[in-house]
Amino acid sequence: MIVITCVHCGKRQLLPLTMVNGMTRTVDDDGRVVHHLTYTCWCGRPGSKTIRGPVEAGL
């Protein structure tokens, strides 16, 4: 489950990972892991969320 706030309906809600349409994982210049998610909200409209994680081990 992920927590999102939909820009279309304005609701903060939990989405199951089955509603995530795509995900990419990159490492930024500071060594942080960055996940870019695209999803379909409960209201039926698409959205996206960027999650920055901790610094990747070994960098």
N, C-alpha and C positions, 0 to 999 in steps of 0.2 A: 504494500500500500504506500502511496505517496500523498502528501498534503499539497493541494494547489489552491490558489485563489483565481477563479476564472475572470478574465478581463471582460467577458461578454455578459455574464449573469451576475457577477460581483460576489458570488458565494465562495466561502472557504469550505473545502470538502476533502474527503478522502477518496482517492481513486485506486482501484486495484490495478496491479501491473498489467493485467490483460487489456486495459484501456490505453496503455502506452503504445503508440504506433511506431516509434523509432527512438533510438538512443545512440549517441556517439560519445566516445570517451577520448579526451585529449589531456595533455599536460601543458599548463601555461608556462610563461617565462620564469615564474617564481617557483616552479616545481610542484604546483598544486594540481591535483587531478580535477578535471572539469567534465561534468556530464551534461549534455544537452538533450533534453527529452522533448518529444512531441507527443501529444495525447489528444483524445477526444473527451471533452467534458460531459457530465451527466446531461447538460442542456443540449448536447449534440453538436456543439461547435468546436473547432480545433483550437489548440493552444500550445504553448511551449514553456519550458522551465529550464533554467540553468542552475546546476548545483555544483558548488565548489567544495571539494573535499580537502583532506589534510595533505601535507607535503608528501610526495611519493617517497617511499623508503629507498635509501641508497643514492639519493641525488644530493 
